[in-house]
Amino acid sequence: MKMLLLPNAVNQLNHELRTSLTTILGTVMLLDKEVLIFNRKLYLQDLKKYVQDLLSFVDRLPGLVEEVSLTQGAPDEVKTTPLNTYPFKVLLVEDTPIIQIVHKRMLENLGYEVELVCSAEKALYKINTTTYDVILMDIGLPGMSGIDAAVEIRRQEQHGQNVPIIVLTAYSDKKMYQDCVNAGINDIVTKPVSQEELQSLMAHYTNKQMTVSI
């Protein structure tokens, strides 16, 4: 039987992830007690649910690893080979520290190599010096918005280039959707996004059969 990960390692990872996520959740709950404007209250409630969903996933990790381990030695097992073996490179553009941590960790757990920047301006600089397979970007960035950044990215692209741009937003409407289409954005995702949603979305744009990297 081939073990993907030793039980002690799984338990250690489970503990570390729970510690980090619990700290984030505690911070969110403290902020929720502060006097905040209504929109920020709603954002904190969404973020709280998001972290709770991640905690639920972390709690299932030991069982998931055990199930995978038990199937490794099955005689009729059909193993799948990823279409590509190298880690895809993702540029994550996000200005909120807590969301930076959560999204970066989720992407890394899925096997992606992640570079993080906190503004559209820094993203444009990075794109001019580095090649990325996917750009995952918040719309409501300080300074230049994610939509404006997408317009500039498309303007600067060489002929034949078309890096997938996925934008994250706390809300969306018909006008925003049309603005995103006009800007050359490939997909719009409403936050919070779950690990499963992110996995499916990223796999679609990288054409890679992904499994969670534990």
C-alpha positions in Angstrom: 0.0 0.0 0.0 1.4 3.4 -1.0 0.8 6.1 1.5 0.6 9.7 0.3 1.3 11.2 3.7 2.1 9.7 7.1 -0.6 10.1 9.7 1.6 12.1 12.0 2.2 14.6 9.2 -1.5 14.9 8.4 -2.2 15.5 12.1 0.5 18.2 12.2 -0.8 19.9 9.1 -4.3 19.7 10.5 -3.2 21.4 13.7 -1.2 24.1 11.9 -4.1 24.9 9.5 -6.6 25.0 12.3 -4.4 27.3 14.4 -4.1 29.8 11.6 -7.7 29.7 10.5 -8.9 29.9 14.1 -6.7 33.0 14.6 -8.3 34.6 11.5 -11.8 33.7 12.6 -11.1 35.2 16.1 -9.9 38.4 14.4 -13.1 38.5 12.3 -15.3 38.0 15.4 -13.5 40.8 17.2 -13.9 43.2 14.3 -17.6 42.2 14.0 -18.1 43.7 17.5 -16.7 47.1 16.4 -18.9 49.9 15.2 -18.7 49.4 11.4 -20.8 50.6 8.5 -23.4 48.2 7.2 -21.5 47.1 4.1 -18.4 46.1 6.1 -20.6 44.2 8.6 -21.9 42.1 5.7 -18.4 41.6 4.4 -17.3 40.3 7.8 -20.2 38.0 8.0 -19.3 36.5 4.6 -15.7 36.2 5.6 -16.6 34.5 8.8 -18.6 31.9 6.9 -15.7 31.5 4.4 -13.3 30.7 7.2 -15.7 28.3 8.9 -16.1 26.5 5.6 -12.3 26.2 5.4 -12.2 24.9 9.0 -14.7 22.3 8.1 -12.5 21.2 5.2 -9.4 21.0 7.4 -11.4 18.8 9.9 -12.0 16.3 7.0 -8.4 16.1 5.9 -7.4 13.1 8.0 -10.4 11.1 6.7 -9.8 12.2 3.1 -6.1 11.1 3.3 -7.0 7.8 4.8 -9.6 7.1 2.0 -7.0 7.9 -0.7 -4.4 5.7 1.0 -6.7 2.7 1.2 -7.4 3.0 -2.5 -3.7 3.2 -3.6 -3.2 -0.6 -3.4 -6.4 -1.6 -5.1 -5.5 -4.0 -8.0 -8.1 -2.5 -10.4 -7.0 1.1 -9.6 -6.9 3.4 -12.6 -4.3 6.1 -12.1 -4.6 9.4 -13.9 -1.7 11.5 -15.0 -1.9 15.2 -14.9 -1.8 16.9 -18.3 1.2 18.9 -17.2 3.7 18.2 -14.5 5.1 21.6 -13.8 3.3 23.9 -11.2 1.2 26.6 -12.9 2.1 30.1 -11.9 -0.7 32.3 -10.5 -0.5 36.1 -9.9 -2.8 36.8 -7.0 -3.8 40.5 -6.7 -5.5 41.2 -3.4 -5.2 44.1 -0.9 -6.9 42.7 2.1 -4.4 40.9 4.4 -6.8 38.2 5.7 -8.0 37.3 2.2 -4.4 37.3 0.9 -3.6 34.6 3.4 -6.6 32.5 2.7 -6.5 32.6 -1.1 -2.8 32.1 -1.3 -2.9 29.0 0.9 -5.9 27.6 -1.0 -4.1 28.0 -4.3 -0.9 26.5 -2.9 -2.8 23.5 -1.5 -4.1 23.0 -5.0 -0.5 22.8 -6.3 -0.1 26.2 -7.8 2.9 28.5 -7.5 1.6 31.8 -6.2 3.0 35.3 -6.4 1.1 37.9 -4.4 0.8 41.7 -4.9 -1.5 44.2 -3.2 -2.3 46.6 -6.1 -3.1 46.8 -9.8 -0.1 48.9 -10.4 2.2 46.3 -8.8 0.4 43.6 -10.9 1.2 45.5 -14.1 4.8 45.7 -13.2 5.0 42.0 -12.4 3.2 41.0 -15.7 5.9 43.0 -17.6 8.7 41.0 -16.0 7.1 37.5 -15.4 4.9 35.1 -17.3 1.8 33.8 -15.5 -0.7 31.1 -16.4 -3.6 32.7 -14.6 -4.3 36.1 -12.9 -6.7 36.0 -10.0 -7.5 39.6 -9.1 -9.9 41.5 -6.7 -12.0 44.2 -8.4 -12.1 46.7 -5.6 -8.4 47.4 -5.4 -7.0 50.7 -4.0 -6.1 53.1 -6.8 -6.5 51.4 -10.2 -9.5 48.9 -10.1 -9.3 45.3 -11.2 -11.3 46.1 -14.3 -9.0 49.0 -15.3 -6.0 46.8 -14.7 -7.5 44.1 -17.0 -8.0 46.7 -19.8 -4.3 47.6 -19.4 -3.2 44.0 -19.4 -5.0 43.3 -22.6 -3.6 46.4 -24.2 0.0 45.4 -23.4 -0.3 41.8 -24.4 1.6 40.7 -27.5 -0.2 39.1 -30.4 -1.4 35.6 -29.5 -1.1 36.1 -25.8 -4.3 35.9 -23.7 -3.6 35.0 -20.1 -6.8 34.1 -18.3 -8.0 36.9 -15.9 -10.4 35.9 -13.1 -11.8 38.7 -10.9 -13.2 38.4 -7.4 -15.9 40.7 -6.2 -18.1 40.9 -3.1 -21.1 41.9 -5.3 -22.0 42.0 -9.0 -24.6 43.4 -11.3 -25.4 43.6 -15.0 -23.3 46.7 -15.5 -20.3 45.2 -13.7 -20.6 42.0 -15.7 -20.6 44.0 -19.0 -17.7 46.1 -17.9 -15.7 42.9 -17.1 -16.6 41.4 -20.5 -15.5 44.6 -22.3 -12.3 44.6 -20.3 -11.4 41.2 -21.6 -11.9 39.4 -18.2 -12.5 35.7 -18.5 -14.5 35.0 -15.4 -16.2 36.8 -12.5 -16.4 35.1 -9.1 -18.5 36.3 -6.1 -16.7 36.1 -2.8 -16.5 34.1 -0.7 -15.2 31.3 -2.9 -14.9 27.8 -1.6 -11.9 25.5 -2.1 -14.0 23.3 -4.4 -15.1 26.2 -6.5 -11.6 27.5 -6.8 -10.2 24.1 -7.7 -12.8 23.7 -10.5 -12.3 27.2 -11.8 -8.5 27.1 -11.9 -8.5 23.6 -13.5 -10.7 24.9 -16.2 -8.3 27.7 -17.1 -5.2 25.7 -16.8 -6.5 22.6 -18.5 -5.0 20.6 -15.6 -6.6 17.7 -13.7 -6.1 19.0 -10.2 -6.1 17.2 -6.8 -5.7 18.9 -3.5 -2.0 18.8 -2.5 -1.9 17.9 1.2 
